[in-house]
Amino acid sequence: MRVRTKRHGAALACAALALAAPLVAVGGGTARAASCNLTTGPYQRQVEQFLGRPADGRQSAADCSAIRSFQAAHGITPTAGYAGPLTWQTMSTMLAQRAAGSAPNRDGSCPVNLGRIACVDLTRQLSWVQDGAALRYGPVPVRTGKDGTETRTGLQKIYYRSIDHWSTLYDVAMPYAQFFDGGIAFHSTTKSMWNPPGSGGCVNMRPADAKAYWNLLGNGDDVYVYGRKPGT
């Protein structure tokens, strides 16, 4: 997530925005989850195929339940089981990540002739660490900046690391933070990597992946960000 920075040693800060819960207000000040939407969505057949459901292109109660479970797991709201654009966009990104396999840079988009480099593909929401032709770690899913606070593209270098970083701007922990572009950093989060709409600019990672990056990278190592995140 992009954050403000202060000169002369002041702390850097960045964090993912809080996820709004899929709740609908009801009387008495309480709330309940959105009801199941039994309408056939525009991406019904594709979503059914992704989830291993009978791909008849018609919404059923069982389809709705399966779609809702997927939406709930990744913070997609409303969590109502409708096969809409955001749900299919999320699934499409997952399919592109799977297709990368063990050769995420087969098209040569990341300049791996520079030595050790962390590549970030915004289009596929993937990152990996490479030394020349040798893949050192990944590819792993990441969660980058949302529309309006996109993760900036280009070649940068890691310049500041803070293993137990705390965002004073957002009052949120940012473990294994490695800053490479102003207030933009790799760091750990407990959110799903496919949780929309995205971060405020940082490259969010699963805890184990952020820790691995911490152990593999250091100040001065290159980071190359390219592509365009779906929906931005």
N, C-alpha and C positions, 0 to 999 in steps of 0.2 A: 504494500500500500504506500502511496506517496505521502510524505509527511513534511512538516516544516523542519528546517535545520537551523541551529544557532551556531555562530562562529565561536572560536576560542573554547572548545571543549564542552559546550553544552550538549546535553543528551539528544540523540536522534530519536524519532518516534514514528511508528506506523503500525496499523492494525486493520484487520478486516472489519467492515461495518457489521453491526448487530443484525442477526437474521430475525425477521418478523415471523412470529409463530402463525401457523395456518389456523387461526381461530376466528370464529364469528361471534360477535357479541349477542347475548340473549338477555332476557329480563332478569332483574335482580342482581345485575353486575357480574354474573358468571359468564362462561364462554364454553363453546363446544366446537368440535372439529367440523369442517364443511361436510355436507352430505355427499354421497356418491352420485356422480353425474353419469347417467345411463345413456347420454347422447353419443352417437357415433362421431368421433373426431375426424379432422381432415387427414391425420396420419395414422388412422386406426390400424390398417393392415401392416404398416411398417413397424408400429409399436408392438403389435401382436407377435410379429416375427422375431423381434428383438427379445421379447420376454419368453419365447418358446410356447406361445399360446396358439391355438388353432387360428390360422390367418384367414378368416372369412370376411374381414373388413366390416364386421358388425359388432357393436358394443354389446357385451353381456355383463351380468353381475359378476361373473368370475373374472372377466377381463378388467372390469373396473377395480376390483379388489387388488389384482396384480399390479395395475398401473398406479394405484394409490400407494401401495407398498414401496414401489420404486420412487415415487415422488417424495414420500415421507423420508426415505433413506437419504435423499440428497437435498432436502429443503426446498423443493419446488412447490410454489404456492400459486393458486389454491390447490390443496392436496385433495382433489375431488375425483381422480381417476379418469380425467378427460385426456384423450390423445391429441393434444394441441401442439402448436409450434415449439414452445419451450421444451416440452418433454422430448419431442423428437430431436430437437437440436442437441440436447444433452446426450441422447443415445447415439446420435451421429458422431459426436465428438469421441465418445467411447469406442465406436467402431474404427474411427481413424487412428486412435491410439493403439488399438489391438493390431491393426494392419502394419504399424511401424515395426513390430517384432523386435529383432535384435539389430536392425540396421536403420536407425532413425534418421541418419544423414545420407541415405542412399542418393538423394538428389543433389548433394553437395552444397546445400544452402548455408550451412554453418561453416565458417572458415577455420578448419581444424589444422591448418598448417602453421598455426601460431604457437604451438606447444599445448600445454594443458588449458582447456577452455570449457566453460559451462555454457551449453547451448540452450536457448529457450525459444521454442516454436509456439508462437501465440495462436496460430491457426489450429493446430492440433492440441494445444494446451499440454505440451510435453516438454520435458527437460532431460538433459543427460550430460555427463562429463566425459570428455574425450581427450586423448593424447595422440595427435596425428591420426593414424588409421585405427588406433586401438580404442575401443569403447571401454571406459573405466567404470561407469556406473549408469544404470538406467537402460532405456528411457523410463521416466516416471511421470505420472500425471501431476499437473500443477494447476493452481487457481490464480489467474492474473487479473489485472485491473479491469473494472467494469466500464461501460460506456460513460465517457466524461472524465474518467480518471484512469485512462489506459496506461498500461506499462509501456514506457517509451522504448522504441526500437533503436538499434545501433550497437556498436562495440564499446564496452566499458571495462573497467577493472575494479575488482574488490578493493576497497580502501579502508573499511572499518568493520570490525567483527565484535560481537557482544553475545556471549553464550547464554546469558540470562537476561537478555535485554527487556526493559520495561518501557512501554510507550507512555510518556508523560502527557502526550496530546490526547490519546484515546483511553488511557488508564487500562491498558491490556498488556498481558505478557506476550513477548515475541521471542521464544527460545531459538537459539542457534541463528541469530540474525547476522547476515553478511550483506553489508551495504555496498552497492556498486554504481548507483546513479542517483546522486542527491539523497533523498529520503527513501529510495526504493531499495528493497533488500529481499534476499531469500530468507524465509523464516518459517518455523513450524506453526501449524494451526490444527485444532481439533475438528474444524469444519470438514465436510465432504469436499473433495477436490472438484466436484461437479455441482457445487452449490451456487446457484445464480444469485445476483447478477455478477458477482466477482469481488475482487479486493479493491482497495483504493489506489492501487498501483504496484504494491509489492507482489512478489512471486511466492504465494503460499504453498507450503509443502506438507506432506504427512510427516509426523514426528520422526519416524525411522529414516525417511529420505533426507530430511533437514539435517539430522545428525550425521548421516553419511557424507553429505556435502560439506559439513563443518570439518570432518576429518580429512577430506580429499582436497579442499581448497584453502587458499590463504590470501593474505594481502598481496596485491599485484597480479593475481590470476585474472585471466580474461573472461568476460561474460559477453555473449552475443545474443541479442534479442531480435527476432525477426517475425514476419507474418502479421496476421491480423486476427484478433479473437472474434469468433462468431458472435454476432449481436452488437458489435461496436462499430 
